[in-house]
Amino acid sequence: MTDMTLSAPARAASRNWTRIALRWLLFTLLGLFALFYLMPLFVMVTTSLKSLEEIRTGSLVAFPREVTFEAWRTAWSGACTGIQCEGLRPYFWNSVILAIPAVAISTILGAINGYVIAQWKFKGANLIFSLMLFGCFIPFQVVLLPMARMLGMMGIAGTIPGLIFVHVIYGIGFTTLFFRNYYVSIPQELVKAAKVDGAGFFRIFWSIFLPLSLPIVVVTVIWQFTQIWNDFLFGVSFSQAGTQPVTVALNNIVNSTTGVKEYNVDMAAAIIAALPTLLVYVVAGKYFIRGLTAGSVKG
Amino acid sequence: MTEWLERHIPKMVLAPSFIATLVFVYGFIAWTAWVSLTRSRLLPKYEVEGLIQYERLFASPRFDTAMMNLFIFGTLFILISMVLGLLIAILLDQKIRTEGVLRTIYLYPMALSMIVTGTAWKWIMNPGLGIEKMVRDWGFESFSFDWVIDPDMAIYAIVIAGVWQASGFVMALFLAGLRSVDGEIIKAAQVDGIPSWRIYSAIIIPSMAPIFLSAFIVLAHLAIKSFDLVIALTGGGPGYATDLPATYMYAMAFSRGDIGQAASSAMVMMAVVFAIVVPYLYSELRVKHD
């Protein structure tokens, strides 16, 4: 009704105002959501830079009045995980020397498996693929007990090679899925033509498929690295004092009951444990998201 | 000989992974299933005794709490993550110039370990020094936010942290879905003067049904496996108020020395995952074969 009484330019102006108001509402909402996601990171960083005294007297969301890196030093090389007080450093390196071979081996196996399943179909290949795929979805609790015994029998219980073994075994389902879905879109005529030319199985993989694989290798490596670095269940179940990965050590630092609770050290330790995967995310976010969605959006 | 080798090489290459899957996935599930039917305590026994472990499990108030918590946590975690993820995806879909930056902000928690997430939120929700103190310092003296130490509310504290971590991922899924809807249809609707909320509710969202299903599967799977988050945030406490089947299983296996209970609770988790994932995998694989 009001529209009828207004002149044409006035109507356009009012529509324009609604548009601007809606636009502002939109940005306000998006900004609030951004605050919600950023707040914990902000609190972690500022808390880690405060002294304990300032934490007790100041506000959770205040900037530090006096910046100190003492908590970072303690978290890296002095915080106690139970009886040992060496900080996060040795466990951080445990995670590094555990993640590198586990990521490399599971990615290589996934590439060659995906190549076979996508391009060298034989009777039963699809059944094998389905069986491997299902292995990605089991709750790992169901394999913890027998795996603990198996690692004992193999003589690698509580060792880093044992953890590498476990991560490779339960990683190949996903890596195979990634490579299979990537290679399946490469026309089969390519393999046929190469075979006519006398190239064999490995030659075709090496000279034709591998050079095409860079994007999926990046996706898989990032996915596996994030999974293995962030793992806690296998780490806490199959390690012992000295071989624990960084997530387990972080949890021990935070939940150790001896002495004064040092929240700034907890936060610094949490950031240190999160840095490698955060870095990967910031540098290669596109590939990280592709890995996340590769498992869930198909076809 | 070389010809035979050349013909069978693909199978031989796949064989180690296949055998590993058979042994370490299916063999191990069978082992756990077997042991769940015995009287195993500290050490596994192999004489099948029937369903006694399951009877003990379902008679245990602690496991009862764990299943109830899984139900509460799972429902709220999935529901809130989906609603929040969809809302943010739609907001981001309005041709925002800063979309790239915002997307990065919304999604970064997914790169963190749940132990880190749990540690951060445990500190934020700390009753003495966290949000509670902050709001009281603003002058609201009677404000109280002690969910992490309240047995009735602690499970909701875990929901908050879980949603914070996973909702950005749901947003990414939905955003990809919104972008894949046929642009011509939307343009035609706009030309016809249909308001944009109607375009979303009647055209775009219904066409994203498969993405809702994917998001549901991924979130349900995350919820069932949630172990790290509970351990870091509440340690299953106060008491066993925030136990999930995953933490129950771990406690039985590694601190209580009750292998029979650990195995049977793991099988219950397996059954829950089975009920959700198998129909999904089946439909996915069948579509692909056609």
Interface residues (C-beta under 8 A of the other chain):
Chain A: L26 F27 L29 L30 F33 A34 F36 Y37 L38 M39 P40 L41 V43 M44 T47 I55 R56 S59 L60 V61 L109 I112 N113 V116 I117 W120 F122 A125 N126 I128 S130 L131 M132 L133 F134 G135 F137 I138 P139 F140 Q141 V142 V143 L144 L145 P146 M147 R149 M150 I169 Y170 I172 G173 T176 G200 F201 F202 T226 W229 N230 D231 F232 L233 V236 S237 T247 L250 N251 V254 N255 Y263 D266 M267 A269 A270 A273 A274 T277 L278 V280 Y281 V282 G285 F288 I289 L292 T293 G295 S296 V297 K298 G299
Chain B: E6 I9 P10 K11 V13 L14 P16 S17 F18 A20 T21 L22 F24 V25 Y26 G27 F28 I29 W31 T32 V35 P44 I88 L91 L92 Q94 I96 L102 T104 I105 Y106 L107 Y108 P109 M110 A111 L112 S113 M114 I115 V116 T117 T119 A120 W121 K122 W123 I124 N126 L129 G130 I131 K133 M134 D137 W164 G168 F169 A172 L173 A176 G177 I211 S214 A215 I217 V218 H221 I224 K225 F227 D228 I231 A232 G235 P245 A246 M249 Y250 A253 F254 I259 A262 A263 S265 A266 M267 M269 M270 V273 V277 L281 E284 L285 V287 K288 H289
